Each structure stands twice: as C-alpha cells, then as structure tokens.
C-alpha cells in the first residue's frame, strides 16, 4: 500500500488558560505554574517558564522575560555577584552555554562544541563556569565535568571520569559531584544501581571519598560553608526532599518533608536556596532553614495558545489500516487522522486541541473507530465515533 501521508498540517484551536490575574487590570498577567530550574541571587530569582528565562524580585511580584529563542533554555545560574546569568540555550541548533546580563541584554555564547553542554554553576571567583557534557565520553553514554572561562575559551576537563551534577566548595578546593543521575527520569521510589551517591573530590590532592552511601537517590549537591545541601528520597515516603550534611562531622538531617510532590532542581544563592515543588517556587532562608512560597506573576502574550498551523507529518504514531485497506488511521500530536491509501483527503477526525487522543482502531465493519482520550482529565477513557 502506498505511504498514506508525507506532509500535512494541523490547525490547533485555542485552549482556554487558567489565570488568577484580573484581566481588567493586567490583560496578559498569568498566575502560572510549572516554574522550572530556578536560581537565586541576593535580590532576584531566575527561572524557566514556557521555555524562556524570566527574572523576578526575590520577594515575588511580576517577572520579566530575558530570553525568547524558539527552543527551551535550561538551568539559569546567577554569577556570585548576581550581575550575570549563565544558562544552557539553543539559539543556534545545539545546546550550548550562554551568559546574559541579569538586567537583560545580548546573550554571549561561551561554548561551541557539537555535544550538548549543561550549566551546573559558577566557580566561587565568578570567573569560570562548571558544566556537564558528553563531548569527551566517546560513546555519548555519560557526561563529564568541565570548567570554562565565563568570557569564553578552551574548556578544561576535571579529573573525575564521570560527572552529572556538581558544585565547587566556597574555598575552591573541593568538588562535590555525582557520577550518574536519575533526575531527568520519571522513576519514583527507585532503589537500584542507577541511584547516585555524592562524592567529594579534593582538587589539590586528587583524592576522593563518598559522602553518602545508601540505595536512595542522592543528587544535586549545593555548598553553603561547610554544609552540603542535596536532594534525596531516603525518607520513609521515598519522596525527593532537601537534606543537609555537615561535611566535617558527616551528620545528615532532613530540611524539607514534602509528601505530595517531590522537590525538583534546587539551586543555592548567597543567602537563600530556591526550589520547585508542585509547580510553585519556594525560597528557603539559609540562616533559619525556614521556607515559604514565592508569589510570582508572568506577563506574556501566551503565544503558545494562539491558533496556528502545525506540521505534524514527522509525529505519526500507532497506525491502523481499515478493513477494506482503503484508509489508515493514526495519531499525531494528540489528534486522530484518517488518510487515504492513494487518492483523497486527509481528515482530522477528532479536532480537539487541548485533549490527547491515542491508539486509534477500526471496527471490524470499518464504520466506526475507537481511541483512547484524556478528555475527562483521566487518560485512558475510550472515545469513539
């Protein structure tokens, strides 16, 4: 049978947005969720929302968008003086490291290698950036840690052969790092060989020791004096929370005890630690270890909700041929399409922007189709027509 579709487009409908702002006051203001990869300086918070980097006062309020490339930026990190933000961005077809004035301005590209580079943080002197990359792993199966001048130049590999997340101690002598990571996985309560421990590597003596030794996920170390904060799901609920470890005595204590949602991608600043939980950002005072949510509002044109034409020809999945062999059903970008074997029109059967339909199938007589839908907010309820 000839290939059913090689190229077509889908018109997306407008999906209503939930907003807590008064549209009569600020028409574009959104009391949004899903703030990701936060960072904090003495005065400001940076985070990723809708794929772009935003900055807002540490006390909360309206955020300003600093970046707007077509693809997603990741891991903004303030320089020690709070004047510059380093981040991973894809302006030119690859995930590279850029720096940007915290007040806004022209991004400066720092890395130019073809492998993806992920920002981890700054060196204490503010002159260099620590990042993870697979550029030297040969098989592209793992990352290593590198150092590069913030102004650009040659990247220098750090001694450990493996590295995913890491941080340099305030005196610049010790690297806290993990050799593997499950932080981008959807696993929960996992106990197995992929769970990392946190290692301490003396950059002068070239010696290493394990700081944590258990079967939990211990990751994303952050220095504050002699205390190392990190993520771990070592508690009874096996939920990722913040923990603190005195690197001198080795004593470990729980800092947060969230039960409903995991703490995600925390970052530390001079006086505070910021993290995401349940889609919201929280700020933790390092002096008291008390934390509270940060009320943030973003002002945006909501361009992703604007009706537009999308080419979905490269997203075809789960095809089902009709009993007569004259048409084929398939899903693409959450819609169900019917396409002819040779001549005819391609039909968008469901036309339901904001709803995901999956796994279409023909009835034996070819008169009806069945599919799965999350129209009722619970994915798995069947639809049909």
Helices and strands as residue ranges (DSSP letters): E 9-11, E 29-30, E 36-40, E 44-49, E 52-57, E 61-65, E 74-78, E 84-89, E 96-101, E 108-109, E 117-122, E 128-133, E 144-149, E 156-157, E 166-168, E 174-177, E 199-202, E 207-210, E 218-224, E 227-232, E 241-246, E 252-254, E 263-268, E 272-277, E 280-285, E 291-293, E 296-299, G 303-305, E 309-311, E 316-321, E 327-332, E 335-340, E 347-348, E 357-362, E 369-373, E 381-384
